[in-house]
Amino acid sequence: SATTSALNVATTTSMLNSGTTSALNRATTTTALNSATTSALDSATTSSLLNSVTTTSAALRSATTSALNSATTTSILNAATTTNLNSVVTSTVLNSATSAAASLEVTSTAALHAAATTSLLDSSSVTTSSNEDSSSPSTSTSCGVVAAGFSSSSSSS
């Protein structure tokens, strides 16, 4: 009876020890699973953050490139506009100078013609000659004027 009782106690102790070991094993397994879950969550969070940063960086790069392209285009257009304006101003100045030169040429030509005409008129000659013979008396008068581009003469008798 005492031996049986001792065996029962030993068996009970062994079962209790086995139960405790199983409980400890389950706790260890749960801890390991929790750790793995936490690690997986951390990894997913990290990946999400990295993806977000990468996407943001790409968007910023694209926006920066677009802004630079826009600024470059604006600069080129401004340069072209300035060139066109300079060309127009230059043409206007040249046209003005050409018109002024043409006007001066016309004025100078007119003045020269007037001076030449006046000079020629002042120095025009009137020749009167008279010839008489026994048969018929004759009187002849002539006037000649030559100016730039035209000539005129008149005679009477």
C-alpha positions as CSV (number, residue, x, y, z in Angstrom):
1,S,0.0,0.0,0.0
2,A,2.8,2.4,0.9
3,T,4.7,1.5,-2.3
4,T,1.6,2.0,-4.4
5,S,1.0,5.3,-2.7
6,A,4.6,6.4,-3.4
7,L,4.3,5.3,-7.0
8,N,1.1,7.3,-7.3
9,V,2.8,10.4,-5.9
10,A,5.8,9.9,-8.2
11,T,3.4,9.5,-11.2
12,T,1.5,12.6,-10.2
13,T,4.7,14.5,-9.8
14,S,5.9,13.3,-13.2
15,M,2.6,14.3,-14.8
16,L,2.7,17.7,-13.1
17,N,6.3,18.1,-14.3
18,S,5.3,17.1,-17.8
19,G,2.4,19.5,-17.8
20,T,4.7,22.3,-16.6
21,T,7.1,21.5,-19.3
22,S,4.4,21.6,-21.9
23,A,3.1,24.9,-20.6
24,L,6.6,26.3,-20.8
25,N,7.1,25.0,-24.3
26,R,3.8,26.6,-25.4
27,A,4.8,29.9,-23.8
28,T,8.2,29.7,-25.6
29,T,6.5,28.9,-28.9
30,T,4.0,31.8,-28.4
31,T,6.9,34.2,-27.6
32,A,8.7,33.0,-30.7
33,L,5.6,33.5,-32.8
34,N,5.0,36.9,-31.3
35,S,8.6,37.9,-32.1
36,A,8.3,36.6,-35.7
37,T,5.0,38.5,-36.1
38,T,6.5,41.7,-34.7
39,S,9.5,41.3,-37.1
40,A,7.2,40.8,-40.0
41,L,5.2,43.8,-39.1
42,D,8.4,45.9,-38.7
43,S,9.6,44.7,-42.1
44,A,6.3,45.6,-43.7
45,T,6.3,49.0,-42.1
46,T,9.9,49.5,-43.2
47,S,9.1,48.5,-46.8
48,S,6.0,50.8,-46.8
49,L,8.1,53.7,-45.5
50,L,10.8,53.1,-48.0
51,N,8.3,52.8,-50.9
52,S,6.7,56.1,-49.7
53,V,10.1,57.8,-49.6
54,T,11.0,56.4,-53.0
55,T,7.7,57.6,-54.5
56,T,8.1,61.0,-52.9
57,S,11.6,61.3,-54.2
58,A,10.6,60.3,-57.7
59,A,7.7,62.8,-57.6
60,L,10.1,65.6,-56.4
61,R,12.6,64.7,-59.0
62,S,9.9,64.8,-61.7
63,A,8.6,68.2,-60.4
64,T,12.1,69.6,-60.2
65,T,12.9,68.5,-63.8
66,S,9.6,69.9,-65.0
67,A,10.3,73.2,-63.3
68,L,13.8,73.4,-64.7
69,N,12.5,72.6,-68.2
70,S,9.9,75.2,-67.9
71,A,12.4,77.8,-66.7
72,T,14.8,76.9,-69.5
73,T,11.9,77.2,-72.1
74,T,11.0,80.6,-70.6
75,S,14.6,81.7,-70.8
76,I,14.8,80.6,-74.4
77,L,11.5,82.3,-75.3
78,N,12.7,85.5,-73.5
79,A,15.9,85.5,-75.5
80,A,14.1,85.0,-78.8
81,T,11.7,87.8,-77.9
82,T,14.6,90.1,-77.0
83,T,16.3,89.2,-80.3
84,N,13.1,89.9,-82.3
85,L,12.6,93.2,-80.5
86,N,16.2,94.2,-81.1
87,S,15.7,93.3,-84.8
88,V,12.6,95.4,-85.0
89,V,14.3,98.3,-83.3
90,T,17.3,98.0,-85.6
91,S,15.1,97.8,-88.7
92,T,13.1,100.9,-87.5
93,V,16.3,102.8,-87.0
94,L,17.7,101.8,-90.3
95,N,14.5,102.6,-92.1
96,S,14.4,106.0,-90.4
97,A,18.0,106.7,-91.4
98,T,17.3,105.5,-95.0
99,S,14.2,107.8,-95.1
100,A,16.2,110.7,-93.7
101,A,19.0,110.1,-96.3
102,A,16.5,109.9,-99.1
103,S,14.8,113.1,-98.0
104,L,18.2,114.8,-97.8
105,E,19.1,113.5,-101.2
106,V,15.8,114.9,-102.7
107,T,16.3,118.2,-100.9
108,S,19.9,118.4,-102.0
109,T,19.1,117.5,-105.6
110,A,16.3,120.0,-105.8
111,A,18.6,122.7,-104.3
112,L,21.3,121.8,-106.8
113,H,18.9,121.9,-109.7
114,A,17.6,125.3,-108.5
115,A,21.1,126.6,-108.1
116,A,22.1,125.3,-111.5
117,T,19.0,126.7,-113.2
118,T,19.6,130.1,-111.5
119,S,23.2,130.1,-112.5
120,L,22.4,129.1,-116.1
121,L,19.6,131.7,-116.3
122,D,22.0,134.4,-114.9
123,S,24.6,133.5,-117.5
124,S,22.2,133.0,-120.4
125,S,23.2,134.8,-123.6
126,V,21.2,136.8,-125.9
127,T,22.7,137.4,-129.3
128,T,21.4,139.8,-131.7
129,S,22.8,140.1,-135.1
130,S,21.8,142.3,-137.9
131,N,22.6,141.6,-141.5
132,E,21.7,143.9,-144.3
133,D,22.2,143.5,-148.0
134,S,20.9,145.4,-151.0
135,S,18.0,143.1,-151.5
136,S,16.4,142.5,-148.0
137,P,17.2,143.7,-144.5
138,S,17.2,140.9,-141.9
139,T,17.4,141.0,-138.0
140,S,18.0,137.8,-136.0
141,T,17.8,137.3,-132.2
142,S,18.5,134.0,-130.4
143,C,18.4,132.9,-126.8
144,G,19.7,129.6,-125.5
145,V,19.3,128.0,-122.0
146,V,20.7,124.7,-121.0
147,A,19.8,123.2,-117.6
148,A,20.4,119.7,-116.1
149,G,18.2,117.3,-117.9
150,F,16.6,119.7,-120.5
151,S,17.5,122.3,-123.1
152,S,15.6,125.1,-124.7
153,S,16.3,127.5,-127.5
154,S,14.5,130.3,-129.2
155,S,15.2,132.4,-132.1
156,S,13.4,135.1,-134.0
157,S,14.1,137.0,-137.2
